[in-house]
């Protein structure tokens, strides 16, 4: 095991896959020799692999995505670095109409092994907090990944690069340069579509994504002092969602709280809530609470950005709400 930050773990996975597979290459803004790898998300890659495999691109997310799709169809495994998730809107036509649909429209004869990396979430800097996960999660054929810790980031990036169809990989800036944690030194792929139970409990299930996993864990510590046992599930992969792990937990606790940093309207985990209600609602009381962003633009000022996000009190209040209902 090796101690790594989230950012270091992602880059380590890319290095392992580039060393293993010569068809893997990176393209994006400010990642190559022109800017000396100015983007921390690609730190060290330009020096190691040079301009042939770490390619600086013009400022056109649509062109970058289109070039990546073309390269993937021709047998390469491109990783396209879109600086921030707020720019995903400029990639949606090639992603939704071409990359995601190619396998279906060709009856499985053409694959598009493409990884799109995007930074998102409220972090140490102003702006760029939007994730737009709800938009891309609604497109069939695109896998959507959001790790919450360095070990998951490394294993999921390995799996994403090896996947034969498009994967959008969300990297939360609030945990990007956080504390180092133990990460496997060797290449270990975490299967896409497999959730992780971060904490076992008996009274209420919390499903949380990204940085909200850490906040849910701190809330669970406080709730434990009150005598409430919380189970925390990190989906890790938003699409495809490991609904069976969620259902197994909620069957046990009969209470569900969902915590995300997406807007309430269009939050992809709303579909998960519907599935839980459909599968388990007829079996008895099933109180559910959602903690998410309100449907307003994300503020630019850091104090307002942080104030708009779900905090410990929001999570604890939601748990109190659902635990009022007897099983």
PALO-635507 format. One record per residue (C-alpha): residue in three letters; x, y, z. Coordinates in steps of 0.25 Angstrom, whole numbers, plus 5000, padded with zeros to 4 digits. Example, Ala and Ser with C-alpha at 12.3 -4.5 7.8 and 13.67 -1.06 7.14 Angstrom:
2
ALA504949825031;SER505549965029;
END
This chain:
327
UNK500050005000;UNK500450144997;UNK500050275003;UNK499350364993;UNK498450484991;UNK497250474982;UNK497950544971;UNK499250464972;UNK498350334972;UNK497650374959;UNK499050404952;UNK499650274957;UNK498550194951;UNK498750274938;UNK500250244938;UNK500050094941;UNK499050084929;UNK499950164920;UNK501150074923;UNK500249954921;UNK499549994908;UNK500250084897;UNK498850114892;UNK498550204904;UNK498850344902;UNK498350484908;UNK497850604902;UNK497350734908;UNK497650884911;UNK498950914919;UNK499350774921;UNK500550764911;UNK501850814909;UNK501350954904;UNK500950984918;UNK501850884925;UNK500650814931;UNK500050934938;UNK498850854941;UNK499050784954;UNK498050674949;UNK499150634939;UNK500450664948;UNK501650584944;UNK501050524931;UNK501650614921;UNK503050604926;UNK502850444926;UNK502250424912;UNK502450554904;UNK501650624893;UNK501250494886;UNK500350434897;UNK500050564905;UNK499450654895;UNK499150804898;UNK497850844891;UNK497250974886;UNK496151024895;UNK494950954889;UNK494250844898;UNK493450804886;UNK494650784877;UNK495450704888;UNK494250614890;UNK494050594875;UNK495550564873;UNK495450464885;UNK494250394880;UNK494950374866;UNK496250324872;UNK495450224881;UNK494750174869;UNK496050154862;UNK496650064873;UNK497250164883;UNK496850184897;UNK496850334899;UNK496650414912;UNK496050544909;UNK496250654920;UNK495150754921;UNK495550854931;UNK494250864938;UNK492950794938;UNK492250924935;UNK492750914921;UNK492050774919;UNK490950844912;UNK491850874900;UNK492150724899;UNK490750674900;UNK490450664885;UNK491750574881;UNK491550494894;UNK490050474894;UNK489850454879;UNK491150384875;UNK492050324886;UNK490850274895;UNK490050224883;UNK491150154874;UNK491150024881;UNK489650014880;UNK489450064866;UNK490549964861;UNK490049844868;UNK491249834877;UNK492249844865;UNK492849974869;UNK493250024883;UNK493650154888;UNK494750134899;UNK494750274903;UNK494950344917;UNK494550484920;UNK495150544932;UNK494450664939;UNK494750744951;UNK493550784959;UNK492950824973;UNK493250934983;UNK494750934986;UNK495751034991;UNK495551124979;UNK494451214974;UNK493551164963;UNK493451034955;UNK492650964965;UNK491550914956;UNK491550764953;UNK490350744943;UNK490350594946;UNK488850594944;UNK489050634929;UNK490050524926;UNK489450414934;UNK488150424926;UNK488850384913;UNK488850224911;UNK490150174908;UNK491050264917;UNK491650214930;UNK491750324941;UNK492750304952;UNK492950394964;UNK493950344975;UNK494050394989;UNK495450344993;UNK496850324987;UNK496750174987;UNK495450174980;UNK495950284970;UNK497150194966;UNK496350064965;UNK495150134957;UNK496050204948;UNK496750074944;UNK495450014941;UNK494950134933;UNK496150134924;UNK495949984922;UNK494449994919;UNK494049984904;UNK493050094904;UNK493050244909;UNK493250274924;UNK493150414930;UNK494050424942;UNK493650534952;UNK494750574961;UNK494350664973;UNK495150784976;UNK494850784990;UNK495550654993;UNK496550664982;UNK497750704990;UNK497250655003;UNK497950565013;UNK498750445008;UNK498150305010;UNK498550165007;UNK498450124992;UNK498849994986;UNK500250004980;UNK499949904968;UNK498849924958;UNK497449884964;UNK496249914956;UNK494949934964;UNK493749884955;UNK492849994950;UNK491449984956;UNK491849934969;UNK491550014982;UNK492350014995;UNK491750005009;UNK492650105016;UNK492050085029;UNK491049975034;UNK489850015042;UNK488449965046;UNK487550095048;UNK487650175035;UNK488350165021;UNK489050285016;UNK489450285001;UNK490450394998;UNK491350434987;UNK492650504985;UNK493050594997;UNK491750575003;UNK492250435007;UNK493150495017;UNK492150585022;UNK491150475024;UNK492250395032;UNK492450515041;UNK490950525043;UNK490950375046;UNK491950395057;UNK491050505064;UNK489850415062;UNK490450295068;UNK490650375081;UNK489150395081;UNK488950245079;UNK488650245064;UNK489350145056;UNK489550195042;UNK489950105030;UNK490650185019;UNK490750145004;UNK491550214994;UNK491050174980;UNK492450214974;UNK491750184960;UNK490550274958;UNK490250194945;UNK490150084945;UNK489650084959;UNK489749974969;UNK488349974973;UNK488349834979;UNK489349884990;UNK488450004993;UNK487249914994;UNK487849815003;UNK488249925012;UNK486849995012;UNK486249855014;UNK486949845027;UNK486849995032;UNK485450035026;UNK485950175026;UNK486750245015;UNK487450385014;UNK488150425001;UNK489250535001;UNK489850594988;UNK490450724983;UNK489550724971;UNK488250804969;UNK487050744975;UNK486350754962;UNK486950654952;UNK487850594963;UNK488150454957;UNK487950384970;UNK486550424970;UNK486350304961;UNK486950224971;UNK485950274981;UNK484850234972;UNK485350094970;UNK485450074985;UNK484050124987;UNK483550034976;UNK484249914981;UNK484049934996;UNK482950034998;UNK481849924999;UNK482549855010;UNK482249955021;UNK482650095026;UNK483850145018;UNK484250295021;UNK485150355011;UNK485850495012;UNK486750565002;UNK487850665004;UNK488350734992;UNK488550874986;UNK487450964984;UNK487050994970;UNK487851124969;UNK489151164962;UNK490351124969;UNK490951254976;UNK492251304972;UNK492751364985;UNK493351254994;UNK492551285006;UNK491251274999;UNK491751144991;UNK491951075004;UNK490651125011;UNK489851074999;UNK490450935001;UNK489850825010;UNK490550825023;UNK490550735036;UNK489350795041;UNK488550775029;UNK488950625029;UNK488650605044;UNK487350675042;UNK486950585031;UNK487350465039;UNK486450515051;UNK485350535041;UNK485350385036;UNK485650325050;UNK484350385056;UNK483550285048;UNK483550145055;UNK483950025047;
END
